[in-house]
Amino acid sequence: MSFYTVVAVLIVVSLLSVGFWFVAPKENQTVWRNTVILSLAMMYLMWAITYLCQLHPLVAPRRSDLRPE
């Protein structure tokens, strides 16, 4: 299920990037395109890494309120 979520958000971010490519203001068009598309890409990467790290942690959490056996 997590794979589909990551791919679905990637598709949405890609569509937003392509859409902005065509509707970018004519004034400083290159700067606008680079800024918005790179921002979307980096926000997606930060979200995906955080999301996947929470789904598959490297260290399993332990409860500290249990008696040792």
CHARMM-style PDB file with segment names, atoms N, HN, CA, C and O in Angstrom:
ATOM      1  N   MET     1       0.819  -1.192   0.000  1.00  0.00      PROA
ATOM      2  CA  MET     1       0.000   0.000   0.000  1.00  0.00      PROA
ATOM      3  C   MET     1       0.871   1.268   0.000  1.00  0.00      PROA
ATOM      4  O   MET     1       0.520   2.255  -0.647  1.00  0.00      PROA
ATOM      5  N   SER     2       1.988   1.247   0.712  1.00  0.00      PROA
ATOM      6  HN  SER     2       2.272   0.445   1.237  1.00  0.00      PROA
ATOM      7  CA  SER     2       2.816   2.444   0.804  1.00  0.00      PROA
ATOM      8  C   SER     2       3.437   2.788  -0.548  1.00  0.00      PROA
ATOM      9  O   SER     2       3.617   3.963  -0.868  1.00  0.00      PROA
ATOM     10  N   PHE     3       3.761   1.775  -1.336  1.00  0.00      PROA
ATOM     11  HN  PHE     3       3.614   0.820  -1.077  1.00  0.00      PROA
ATOM     12  CA  PHE     3       4.349   2.027  -2.647  1.00  0.00      PROA
ATOM     13  C   PHE     3       3.389   2.817  -3.524  1.00  0.00      PROA
ATOM     14  O   PHE     3       3.807   3.726  -4.241  1.00  0.00      PROA
ATOM     15  N   TYR     4       2.106   2.476  -3.472  1.00  0.00      PROA
ATOM     16  HN  TYR     4       1.767   1.738  -2.889  1.00  0.00      PROA
ATOM     17  CA  TYR     4       1.111   3.162  -4.286  1.00  0.00      PROA
ATOM     18  C   TYR     4       0.930   4.610  -3.853  1.00  0.00      PROA
ATOM     19  O   TYR     4       0.699   5.482  -4.691  1.00  0.00      PROA
ATOM     20  N   THR     5       1.030   4.873  -2.565  1.00  0.00      PROA
ATOM     21  HN  THR     5       1.218   4.165  -1.884  1.00  0.00      PROA
ATOM     22  CA  THR     5       0.918   6.243  -2.072  1.00  0.00      PROA
ATOM     23  C   THR     5       2.076   7.091  -2.573  1.00  0.00      PROA
ATOM     24  O   THR     5       1.874   8.213  -3.036  1.00  0.00      PROA
ATOM     25  N   VAL     6       3.276   6.564  -2.483  1.00  0.00      PROA
ATOM     26  HN  VAL     6       3.441   5.652  -2.107  1.00  0.00      PROA
ATOM     27  CA  VAL     6       4.462   7.306  -2.937  1.00  0.00      PROA
ATOM     28  C   VAL     6       4.386   7.560  -4.438  1.00  0.00      PROA
ATOM     29  O   VAL     6       4.719   8.654  -4.894  1.00  0.00      PROA
ATOM     30  N   VAL     7       3.961   6.585  -5.200  1.00  0.00      PROA
ATOM     31  HN  VAL     7       3.691   5.696  -4.829  1.00  0.00      PROA
ATOM     32  CA  VAL     7       3.851   6.751  -6.654  1.00  0.00      PROA
ATOM     33  C   VAL     7       2.732   7.733  -6.999  1.00  0.00      PROA
ATOM     34  O   VAL     7       2.884   8.546  -7.910  1.00  0.00      PROA
ATOM     35  N   ALA     8       1.608   7.666  -6.278  1.00  0.00      PROA
ATOM     36  HN  ALA     8       1.484   7.005  -5.538  1.00  0.00      PROA
ATOM     37  CA  ALA     8       0.492   8.578  -6.547  1.00  0.00      PROA
ATOM     38  C   ALA     8       0.902  10.029  -6.289  1.00  0.00      PROA
ATOM     39  O   ALA     8       0.563  10.917  -7.071  1.00  0.00      PROA
ATOM     40  N   VAL     9       1.625  10.270  -5.205  1.00  0.00      PROA
ATOM     41  HN  VAL     9       1.901   9.548  -4.570  1.00  0.00      PROA
ATOM     42  CA  VAL     9       2.081  11.631  -4.908  1.00  0.00      PROA
ATOM     43  C   VAL     9       3.115  12.070  -5.940  1.00  0.00      PROA
ATOM     44  O   VAL     9       3.138  13.239  -6.325  1.00  0.00      PROA
ATOM     45  N   LEU    10       3.967  11.157  -6.391  1.00  0.00      PROA
ATOM     46  HN  LEU    10       3.948  10.208  -6.078  1.00  0.00      PROA
ATOM     47  CA  LEU    10       4.936  11.483  -7.445  1.00  0.00      PROA
ATOM     48  C   LEU    10       4.218  11.913  -8.720  1.00  0.00      PROA
ATOM     49  O   LEU    10       4.636  12.869  -9.373  1.00  0.00      PROA
ATOM     50  N   ILE    11       3.152  11.224  -9.073  1.00  0.00      PROA
ATOM     51  HN  ILE    11       2.812  10.448  -8.542  1.00  0.00      PROA
ATOM     52  CA  ILE    11       2.393  11.578 -10.277  1.00  0.00      PROA
ATOM     53  C   ILE    11       1.759  12.958 -10.115  1.00  0.00      PROA
ATOM     54  O   ILE    11       1.769  13.758 -11.051  1.00  0.00      PROA
ATOM     55  N   VAL    12       1.208  13.242  -8.933  1.00  0.00      PROA
ATOM     56  HN  VAL    12       1.200  12.592  -8.173  1.00  0.00      PROA
ATOM     57  CA  VAL    12       0.608  14.556  -8.688  1.00  0.00      PROA
ATOM     58  C   VAL    12       1.663  15.660  -8.785  1.00  0.00      PROA
ATOM     59  O   VAL    12       1.425  16.694  -9.410  1.00  0.00      PROA
ATOM     60  N   VAL    13       2.817  15.444  -8.173  1.00  0.00      PROA
ATOM     61  HN  VAL    13       3.010  14.604  -7.666  1.00  0.00      PROA
ATOM     62  CA  VAL    13       3.893  16.441  -8.221  1.00  0.00      PROA
ATOM     63  C   VAL    13       4.378  16.628  -9.660  1.00  0.00      PROA
ATOM     64  O   VAL    13       4.658  17.751 -10.077  1.00  0.00      PROA
ATOM     65  N   SER    14       4.476  15.552 -10.407  1.00  0.00      PROA
ATOM     66  HN  SER    14       4.248  14.639 -10.068  1.00  0.00      PROA
ATOM     67  CA  SER    14       4.906  15.653 -11.807  1.00  0.00      PROA
ATOM     68  C   SER    14       3.895  16.443 -12.639  1.00  0.00      PROA
ATOM     69  O   SER    14       4.278  17.276 -13.461  1.00  0.00      PROA
ATOM     70  N   LEU    15       2.612  16.180 -12.424  1.00  0.00      PROA
ATOM     71  HN  LEU    15       2.301  15.503 -11.757  1.00  0.00      PROA
ATOM     72  CA  LEU    15       1.585  16.919 -13.152  1.00  0.00      PROA
ATOM     73  C   LEU    15       1.595  18.403 -12.784  1.00  0.00      PROA
ATOM     74  O   LEU    15       1.413  19.262 -13.647  1.00  0.00      PROA
ATOM     75  N   LEU    16       1.808  18.701 -11.501  1.00  0.00      PROA
ATOM     76  HN  LEU    16       1.956  18.003 -10.800  1.00  0.00      PROA
ATOM     77  CA  LEU    16       1.914  20.102 -11.091  1.00  0.00      PROA
ATOM     78  C   LEU    16       3.117  20.774 -11.748  1.00  0.00      PROA
ATOM     79  O   LEU    16       3.029  21.924 -12.179  1.00  0.00      PROA
ATOM     80  N   SER    17       4.228  20.066 -11.825  1.00  0.00      PROA
ATOM     81  HN  SER    17       4.300  19.132 -11.476  1.00  0.00      PROA
ATOM     82  CA  SER    17       5.428  20.626 -12.450  1.00  0.00      PROA
ATOM     83  C   SER    17       5.211  20.882 -13.936  1.00  0.00      PROA
ATOM     84  O   SER    17       5.579  21.940 -14.446  1.00  0.00      PROA
ATOM     85  N   VAL    18       4.626  19.934 -14.618  1.00  0.00      PROA
ATOM     86  HN  VAL    18       4.327  19.074 -14.203  1.00  0.00      PROA
ATOM     87  CA  VAL    18       4.355  20.107 -16.053  1.00  0.00      PROA
ATOM     88  C   VAL    18       3.347  21.236 -16.261  1.00  0.00      PROA
ATOM     89  O   VAL    18       3.491  22.039 -17.183  1.00  0.00      PROA
ATOM     90  N   GLY    19       2.331  21.294 -15.406  1.00  0.00      PROA
ATOM     91  HN  GLY    19       2.215  20.641 -14.657  1.00  0.00      PROA
ATOM     92  CA  GLY    19       1.348  22.365 -15.518  1.00  0.00      PROA
ATOM     93  C   GLY    19       1.966  23.731 -15.309  1.00  0.00      PROA
ATOM     94  O   GLY    19       1.652  24.677 -16.032  1.00  0.00      PROA
ATOM     95  N   PHE    20       2.844  23.840 -14.321  1.00  0.00      PROA
ATOM     96  HN  PHE    20       3.099  23.072 -13.734  1.00  0.00      PROA
ATOM     97  CA  PHE    20       3.472  25.138 -14.083  1.00  0.00      PROA
ATOM     98  C   PHE    20       4.433  25.512 -15.192  1.00  0.00      PROA
ATOM     99  O   PHE    20       4.665  26.696 -15.438  1.00  0.00      PROA
ATOM    100  N   TRP    21       4.991  24.525 -15.863  1.00  0.00      PROA
ATOM    101  HN  TRP    21       4.802  23.564 -15.664  1.00  0.00      PROA
ATOM    102  CA  TRP    21       5.912  24.807 -16.977  1.00  0.00      PROA
ATOM    103  C   TRP    21       5.207  25.666 -18.030  1.00  0.00      PROA
ATOM    104  O   TRP    21       5.829  26.537 -18.639  1.00  0.00      PROA
ATOM    105  N   PHE    22       3.910  25.423 -18.245  1.00  0.00      PROA
ATOM    106  HN  PHE    22       3.404  24.716 -17.750  1.00  0.00      PROA
ATOM    107  CA  PHE    22       3.164  26.138 -19.278  1.00  0.00      PROA
ATOM    108  C   PHE    22       2.516  27.422 -18.769  1.00  0.00      PROA
ATOM    109  O   PHE    22       2.238  28.315 -19.569  1.00  0.00      PROA
ATOM    110  N   VAL    23       2.269  27.543 -17.474  1.00  0.00      PROA
ATOM    111  HN  VAL    23       2.495  26.817 -16.824  1.00  0.00      PROA
ATOM    112  CA  VAL    23       1.594  28.736 -16.967  1.00  0.00      PROA
ATOM    113  C   VAL    23       2.545  29.680 -16.232  1.00  0.00      PROA
ATOM    114  O   VAL    23       2.096  30.616 -15.570  1.00  0.00      PROA
ATOM    115  N   ALA    24       3.826  29.449 -16.340  1.00  0.00      PROA
ATOM    116  HN  ALA    24       4.191  28.689 -16.878  1.00  0.00      PROA
ATOM    117  CA  ALA    24       4.803  30.323 -15.680  1.00  0.00      PROA
ATOM    118  C   ALA    24       4.708  31.730 -16.271  1.00  0.00      PROA
ATOM    119  O   ALA    24       4.523  31.895 -17.476  1.00  0.00      PROA
ATOM    120  N   PRO    25       4.837  32.741 -15.409  1.00  0.00      PROA
ATOM    121  CA  PRO    25       4.774  34.112 -15.916  1.00  0.00      PROA
ATOM    122  C   PRO    25       5.904  34.375 -16.922  1.00  0.00      PROA
ATOM    123  O   PRO    25       6.998  33.823 -16.805  1.00  0.00      PROA
ATOM    124  N   LYS    26       5.618  35.218 -17.895  1.00  0.00      PROA
ATOM    125  HN  LYS    26       4.729  35.667 -17.990  1.00  0.00      PROA
ATOM    126  CA  LYS    26       6.598  35.495 -18.948  1.00  0.00      PROA
ATOM    127  C   LYS    26       7.802  36.274 -18.416  1.00  0.00      PROA
ATOM    128  O   LYS    26       8.912  36.133 -18.927  1.00  0.00      PROA
ATOM    129  N   GLU    27       7.580  37.084 -17.404  1.00  0.00      PROA
ATOM    130  HN  GLU    27       6.677  37.199 -16.988  1.00  0.00      PROA
ATOM    131  CA  GLU    27       8.677  37.848 -16.820  1.00  0.00      PROA
ATOM    132  C   GLU    27       9.527  36.915 -15.957  1.00  0.00      PROA
ATOM    133  O   GLU    27       9.006  36.276 -15.043  1.00  0.00      PROA
ATOM    134  N   ASN    28      10.799  36.832 -16.231  1.00  0.00      PROA
ATOM    135  HN  ASN    28      11.222  37.351 -16.974  1.00  0.00      PROA
ATOM    136  CA  ASN    28      11.724  35.925 -15.524  1.00  0.00      PROA
ATOM    137  C   ASN    28      11.223  34.478 -15.560  1.00  0.00      PROA
ATOM    138  O   ASN    28      11.197  33.797 -14.535  1.00  0.00      PROA
ATOM    139  N   GLN    29      10.834  34.026 -16.725  1.00  0.00      PROA
ATOM    140  HN  GLN    29      10.856  34.578 -17.558  1.00  0.00      PROA
ATOM    141  CA  GLN    29      10.215  32.708 -16.865  1.00  0.00      PROA
ATOM    142  C   GLN    29      11.140  31.579 -16.418  1.00  0.00      PROA
ATOM    143  O   GLN    29      10.689  30.637 -15.765  1.00  0.00      PROA
ATOM    144  N   THR    30      12.401  31.658 -16.753  1.00  0.00      PROA
ATOM    145  HN  THR    30      12.767  32.423 -17.283  1.00  0.00      PROA
ATOM    146  CA  THR    30      13.348  30.602 -16.375  1.00  0.00      PROA
ATOM    147  C   THR    30      13.511  30.533 -14.867  1.00  0.00      PROA
ATOM    148  O   THR    30      13.560  29.443 -14.296  1.00  0.00      PROA
ATOM    149  N   VAL    31      13.595  31.674 -14.226  1.00  0.00      PROA
ATOM    150  HN  VAL    31      13.555  32.559 -14.690  1.00  0.00      PROA
ATOM    151  CA  VAL    31      13.749  31.701 -12.771  1.00  0.00      PROA
ATOM    152  C   VAL    31      12.516  31.117 -12.091  1.00  0.00      PROA
ATOM    153  O   VAL    31      12.634  30.326 -11.155  1.00  0.00      PROA
ATOM    154  N   TRP    32      11.333  31.507 -12.563  1.00  0.00      PROA
ATOM    155  HN  TRP    32      11.237  32.150 -13.323  1.00  0.00      PROA
ATOM    156  CA  TRP    32      10.091  30.983 -11.985  1.00  0.00      PROA
ATOM    157  C   TRP    32      10.005  29.466 -12.156  1.00  0.00      PROA
ATOM    158  O   TRP    32       9.692  28.742 -11.211  1.00  0.00      PROA
ATOM    159  N   ARG    33      10.284  29.001 -13.359  1.00  0.00      PROA
ATOM    160  HN  ARG    33      10.538  29.589 -14.127  1.00  0.00      PROA
ATOM    161  CA  ARG    33      10.201  27.555 -13.613  1.00  0.00      PROA
ATOM    162  C   ARG    33      11.173  26.790 -12.720  1.00  0.00      PROA
ATOM    163  O   ARG    33      10.789  25.810 -12.081  1.00  0.00      PROA
ATOM    164  N   ASN    34      12.421  27.228 -12.672  1.00  0.00      PROA
ATOM    165  HN  ASN    34      12.733  28.024 -13.191  1.00  0.00      PROA
ATOM    166  CA  ASN    34      13.420  26.534 -11.860  1.00  0.00      PROA
ATOM    167  C   ASN    34      13.040  26.539 -10.386  1.00  0.00      PROA
ATOM    168  O   ASN    34      13.151  25.519  -9.707  1.00  0.00      PROA
ATOM    169  N   THR    35      12.597  27.680  -9.900  1.00  0.00      PROA
ATOM    170  HN  THR    35      12.507  28.509 -10.452  1.00  0.00      PROA
ATOM    171  CA  THR    35      12.268  27.795  -8.482  1.00  0.00      PROA
ATOM    172  C   THR    35      11.109  26.890  -8.098  1.00  0.00      PROA
ATOM    173  O   THR    35      11.204  26.140  -7.126  1.00  0.00      PROA
ATOM    174  N   VAL    36      10.030  26.952  -8.841  1.00  0.00      PROA
ATOM    175  HN  VAL    36       9.954  27.562  -9.630  1.00  0.00      PROA
ATOM    176  CA  VAL    36       8.839  26.180  -8.472  1.00  0.00      PROA
ATOM    177  C   VAL    36       9.058  24.689  -8.669  1.00  0.00      PROA
ATOM    178  O   VAL    36       8.698  23.897  -7.798  1.00  0.00      PROA
ATOM    179  N   ILE    37       9.634  24.293  -9.781  1.00  0.00      PROA
ATOM    180  HN  ILE    37       9.927  24.937 -10.488  1.00  0.00      PROA
ATOM    181  CA  ILE    37       9.802  22.862 -10.055  1.00  0.00      PROA
ATOM    182  C   ILE    37      10.824  22.241  -9.111  1.00  0.00      PROA
ATOM    183  O   ILE    37      10.612  21.126  -8.633  1.00  0.00      PROA
ATOM    184  N   LEU    38      11.928  22.930  -8.831  1.00  0.00      PROA
ATOM    185  HN  LEU    38      12.100  23.835  -9.220  1.00  0.00      PROA
ATOM    186  CA  LEU    38      12.891  22.400  -7.869  1.00  0.00      PROA
ATOM    187  C   LEU    38      12.312  22.357  -6.457  1.00  0.00      PROA
ATOM    188  O   LEU    38      12.598  21.430  -5.700  1.00  0.00      PROA
ATOM    189  N   SER    39      11.508  23.345  -6.099  1.00  0.00      PROA
ATOM    190  HN  SER    39      11.277  24.099  -6.714  1.00  0.00      PROA
ATOM    191  CA  SER    39      10.866  23.333  -4.784  1.00  0.00      PROA
ATOM    192  C   SER    39       9.911  22.154  -4.655  1.00  0.00      PROA
ATOM    193  O   SER    39       9.901  21.468  -3.633  1.00  0.00      PROA
ATOM    194  N   LEU    40       9.112  21.919  -5.684  1.00  0.00      PROA
ATOM    195  HN  LEU    40       9.120  22.476  -6.514  1.00  0.00      PROA
ATOM    196  CA  LEU    40       8.196  20.765  -5.649  1.00  0.00      PROA
ATOM    197  C   LEU    40       8.970  19.449  -5.557  1.00  0.00      PROA
ATOM    198  O   LEU    40       8.584  18.551  -4.809  1.00  0.00      PROA
ATOM    199  N   ALA    41      10.046  19.337  -6.306  1.00  0.00      PROA
ATOM    200  HN  ALA    41      10.360  20.066  -6.914  1.00  0.00      PROA
ATOM    201  CA  ALA    41      10.833  18.101  -6.295  1.00  0.00      PROA
ATOM    202  C   ALA    41      11.464  17.854  -4.923  1.00  0.00      PROA
ATOM    203  O   ALA    41      11.444  16.729  -4.424  1.00  0.00      PROA
ATOM    204  N   MET    42      12.022  18.899  -4.317  1.00  0.00      PROA
ATOM    205  HN  MET    42      12.039  19.813  -4.723  1.00  0.00      PROA
ATOM    206  CA  MET    42      12.668  18.724  -3.009  1.00  0.00      PROA
ATOM    207  C   MET    42      11.647  18.460  -1.905  1.00  0.00      PROA
ATOM    208  O   MET    42      11.911  17.670  -0.998  1.00  0.00      PROA
ATOM    209  N   MET    43      10.483  19.113  -1.971  1.00  0.00      PROA
ATOM    210  HN  MET    43      10.269  19.754  -2.708  1.00  0.00      PROA
ATOM    211  CA  MET    43       9.444  18.839  -0.978  1.00  0.00      PROA
ATOM    212  C   MET    43       8.946  17.402  -1.102  1.00  0.00      PROA
ATOM    213  O   MET    43       8.678  16.745  -0.096  1.00  0.00      PROA
ATOM    214  N   TYR    44       8.821  16.911  -2.350  1.00  0.00      PROA
ATOM    215  HN  TYR    44       9.038  17.444  -3.167  1.00  0.00      PROA
ATOM    216  CA  TYR    44       8.420  15.519  -2.545  1.00  0.00      PROA
ATOM    217  C   TYR    44       9.463  14.570  -1.960  1.00  0.00      PROA
ATOM    218  O   TYR    44       9.111  13.606  -1.280  1.00  0.00      PROA
ATOM    219  N   LEU    45      10.741  14.834  -2.219  1.00  0.00      PROA
ATOM    220  HN  LEU    45      11.027  15.617  -2.772  1.00  0.00      PROA
ATOM    221  CA  LEU    45      11.791  13.960  -1.690  1.00  0.00      PROA
ATOM    222  C   LEU    45      11.793  13.939  -0.160  1.00  0.00      PROA
ATOM    223  O   LEU    45      11.918  12.877   0.450  1.00  0.00      PROA
ATOM    224  N   MET    46      11.656  15.110   0.453  1.00  0.00      PROA
ATOM    225  HN  MET    46      11.554  15.973  -0.042  1.00  0.00      PROA
ATOM    226  CA  MET    46      11.624  15.153   1.925  1.00  0.00      PROA
ATOM    227  C   MET    46      10.421  14.401   2.463  1.00  0.00      PROA
ATOM    228  O   MET    46      10.535  13.661   3.441  1.00  0.00      PROA
ATOM    229  N   TRP    47       9.260  14.586   1.829  1.00  0.00      PROA
ATOM    230  HN  TRP    47       9.167  15.187   1.035  1.00  0.00      PROA
ATOM    231  CA  TRP    47       8.061  13.885   2.275  1.00  0.00      PROA
ATOM    232  C   TRP    47       8.220  12.372   2.094  1.00  0.00      PROA
ATOM    233  O   TRP    47       7.909  11.610   3.010  1.00  0.00      PROA
ATOM    234  N   ALA    48       8.698  11.930   0.934  1.00  0.00      PROA
ATOM    235  HN  ALA    48       8.951  12.549   0.190  1.00  0.00      PROA
ATOM    236  CA  ALA    48       8.813  10.498   0.647  1.00  0.00      PROA
ATOM    237  C   ALA    48       9.793   9.819   1.596  1.00  0.00      PROA
ATOM    238  O   ALA    48       9.518   8.721   2.081  1.00  0.00      PROA
ATOM    239  N   ILE    49      10.932  10.453   1.869  1.00  0.00      PROA
ATOM    240  HN  ILE    49      11.155  11.344   1.475  1.00  0.00      PROA
ATOM    241  CA  ILE    49      11.918   9.861   2.777  1.00  0.00      PROA
ATOM    242  C   ILE    49      11.342   9.751   4.181  1.00  0.00      PROA
ATOM    243  O   ILE    49      11.492   8.720   4.835  1.00  0.00      PROA
ATOM    244  N   THR    50      10.684  10.808   4.649  1.00  0.00      PROA
ATOM    245  HN  THR    50      10.562  11.646   4.117  1.00  0.00      PROA
ATOM    246  CA  THR    50      10.086  10.777   5.983  1.00  0.00      PROA
ATOM    247  C   THR    50       8.986   9.731   6.065  1.00  0.00      PROA
ATOM    248  O   THR    50       8.915   8.982   7.039  1.00  0.00      PROA
ATOM    249  N   TYR    51       8.134   9.673   5.060  1.00  0.00      PROA
ATOM    250  HN  TYR    51       8.191  10.281   4.269  1.00  0.00      PROA
ATOM    251  CA  TYR    51       7.024   8.721   5.034  1.00  0.00      PROA
ATOM    252  C   TYR    51       7.530   7.277   5.034  1.00  0.00      PROA
ATOM    253  O   TYR    51       7.035   6.442   5.791  1.00  0.00      PROA
ATOM    254  N   LEU    52       8.507   6.991   4.192  1.00  0.00      PROA
ATOM    255  HN  LEU    52       8.910   7.670   3.577  1.00  0.00      PROA
ATOM    256  CA  LEU    52       9.015   5.628   4.101  1.00  0.00      PROA
ATOM    257  C   LEU    52       9.817   5.233   5.341  1.00  0.00      PROA
ATOM    258  O   LEU    52       9.801   4.067   5.737  1.00  0.00      PROA
ATOM    259  N   CYS    53      10.518   6.186   5.959  1.00  0.00      PROA
ATOM    260  HN  CYS    53      10.531   7.133   5.638  1.00  0.00      PROA
ATOM    261  CA  CYS    53      11.260   5.880   7.182  1.00  0.00      PROA
ATOM    262  C   CYS    53      10.319   5.569   8.337  1.00  0.00      PROA
ATOM    263  O   CYS    53      10.658   4.764   9.204  1.00  0.00      PROA
ATOM    264  N   GLN    54       9.153   6.186   8.364  1.00  0.00      PROA
ATOM    265  HN  GLN    54       8.878   6.840   7.660  1.00  0.00      PROA
ATOM    266  CA  GLN    54       8.192   5.888   9.415  1.00  0.00      PROA
ATOM    267  C   GLN    54       7.505   4.546   9.179  1.00  0.00      PROA
ATOM    268  O   GLN    54       7.084   3.888  10.130  1.00  0.00      PROA
ATOM    269  N   LEU    55       7.390   4.141   7.928  1.00  0.00      PROA
ATOM    270  HN  LEU    55       7.732   4.676   7.155  1.00  0.00      PROA
ATOM    271  CA  LEU    55       6.764   2.849   7.636  1.00  0.00      PROA
ATOM    272  C   LEU    55       7.697   1.686   7.948  1.00  0.00      PROA
ATOM    273  O   LEU    55       7.251   0.638   8.416  1.00  0.00      PROA
ATOM    274  N   HSD    56       8.985   1.865   7.693  1.00  0.00      PROA
ATOM    275  HN  HSD    56       9.347   2.716   7.313  1.00  0.00      PROA
ATOM    276  CA  HSD    56       9.959   0.797   7.889  1.00  0.00      PROA
ATOM    277  C   HSD    56      11.130   1.306   8.729  1.00  0.00      PROA
ATOM    278  O   HSD    56      12.203   1.574   8.189  1.00  0.00      PROA
ATOM    279  N   PRO    57      10.938   1.441  10.046  1.00  0.00      PROA
ATOM    280  CA  PRO    57      12.024   1.972  10.879  1.00  0.00      PROA
ATOM    281  C   PRO    57      13.192   0.989  10.976  1.00  0.00      PROA
ATOM    282  O   PRO    57      13.009  -0.226  10.914  1.00  0.00      PROA
ATOM    283  N   LEU    58      14.382   1.539  11.128  1.00  0.00      PROA
ATOM    284  HN  LEU    58      14.531   2.527  11.179  1.00  0.00      PROA
ATOM    285  CA  LEU    58      15.566   0.689  11.268  1.00  0.00      PROA
ATOM    286  C   LEU    58      15.634   0.057  12.649  1.00  0.00      PROA
ATOM    287  O   LEU    58      16.087  -1.079  12.785  1.00  0.00      PROA
ATOM    288  N   VAL    59      15.190   0.775  13.675  1.00  0.00      PROA
ATOM    289  HN  VAL    59      14.822   1.698  13.565  1.00  0.00      PROA
ATOM    290  CA  VAL    59      15.208   0.281  15.046  1.00  0.00      PROA
ATOM    291  C   VAL    59      13.766   0.174  15.522  1.00  0.00      PROA
ATOM    292  O   VAL    59      13.012   1.147  15.473  1.00  0.00      PROA
ATOM    293  N   ALA    60      13.391  -1.009  15.981  1.00  0.00      PROA
ATOM    294  HN  ALA    60      14.003  -1.799  16.021  1.00  0.00      PROA
ATOM    295  CA  ALA    60      12.024  -1.199  16.466  1.00  0.00      PROA
ATOM    296  C   ALA    60      11.865  -0.523  17.829  1.00  0.00      PROA
ATOM    297  O   ALA    60      12.734  -0.661  18.690  1.00  0.00      PROA
ATOM    298  N   PRO    61      10.775   0.199  18.029  1.00  0.00      PROA
ATOM    299  CA  PRO    61      10.568   0.864  19.317  1.00  0.00      PROA
ATOM    300  C   PRO    61      10.313  -0.156  20.427  1.00  0.00      PROA
ATOM    301  O   PRO    61       9.710  -1.201  20.183  1.00  0.00      PROA
ATOM    302  N   ARG    62      10.775   0.150  21.656  1.00  0.00      PROA
ATOM    303  HN  ARG    62      11.264   0.999  21.854  1.00  0.00      PROA
ATOM    304  CA  ARG    62      10.570  -0.720  22.811  1.00  0.00      PROA
ATOM    305  C   ARG    62       9.842   0.051  23.895  1.00  0.00      PROA
ATOM    306  O   ARG    62      10.100   1.234  24.116  1.00  0.00      PROA
ATOM    307  N   ARG    63       8.943  -0.624  24.556  1.00  0.00      PROA
ATOM    308  HN  ARG    63       8.733  -1.585  24.377  1.00  0.00      PROA
ATOM    309  CA  ARG    63       8.232   0.007  25.661  1.00  0.00      PROA
ATOM    310  C   ARG    63       9.111  -0.027  26.896  1.00  0.00      PROA
ATOM    311  O   ARG    63       9.723  -1.054  27.188  1.00  0.00      PROA
ATOM    312  N   SER    64       9.186   1.080  27.629  1.00  0.00      PROA
ATOM    313  HN  SER    64       8.689   1.915  27.391  1.00  0.00      PROA
ATOM    314  CA  SER    64      10.030   1.143  28.803  1.00  0.00      PROA
ATOM    315  C   SER    64       9.247   0.900  30.098  1.00  0.00      PROA
ATOM    316  O   SER    64       9.848   0.802  31.168  1.00  0.00      PROA
ATOM    317  N   ASP    65       7.921   0.804  30.015  1.00  0.00      PROA
ATOM    318  HN  ASP    65       7.433   0.884  29.146  1.00  0.00      PROA
ATOM    319  CA  ASP    65       7.127   0.625  31.224  1.00  0.00      PROA
ATOM    320  C   ASP    65       6.856  -0.858  31.543  1.00  0.00      PROA
ATOM    321  O   ASP    65       6.087  -1.153  32.458  1.00  0.00      PROA
ATOM    322  N   LEU    66       7.470  -1.784  30.811  1.00  0.00      PROA
ATOM    323  HN  LEU    66       8.095  -1.544  30.068  1.00  0.00      PROA
ATOM    324  CA  LEU    66       7.293  -3.210  31.071  1.00  0.00      PROA
ATOM    325  C   LEU    66       8.402  -3.731  31.983  1.00  0.00      PROA
ATOM    326  O   LEU    66       9.532  -3.243  31.949  1.00  0.00      PROA
ATOM    327  N   ARG    67       8.062  -4.722  32.792  1.00  0.00      PROA
ATOM    328  HN  ARG    67       7.144  -5.118  32.820  1.00  0.00      PROA
ATOM    329  CA  ARG    67       9.074  -5.340  33.658  1.00  0.00      PROA
ATOM    330  C   ARG    67       9.975  -6.237  32.827  1.00  0.00      PROA
ATOM    331  O   ARG    67       9.505  -6.934  31.928  1.00  0.00      PROA
ATOM    332  N   PRO    68      11.261  -6.220  33.124  1.00  0.00      PROA
ATOM    333  CA  PRO    68      12.147  -7.151  32.397  1.00  0.00      PROA
ATOM    334  C   PRO    68      11.853  -8.590  32.821  1.00  0.00      PROA
ATOM    335  O   PRO    68      11.588  -8.860  33.993  1.00  0.00      PROA
ATOM    336  N   GLU    69      11.902  -9.483  31.882  1.00  0.00      PROA
ATOM    337  HN  GLU    69      12.118  -9.264  30.931  1.00  0.00      PROA
ATOM    338  CA  GLU    69      11.588 -10.882  32.197  1.00  0.00      PROA
ATOM    339  C   GLU    69      12.828 -11.738  32.242  1.00  0.00      PROA
ATOM    340  OT1 GLU    69      12.740 -12.940  32.493  1.00  0.00      PROA
TER     341      GLU     69
END
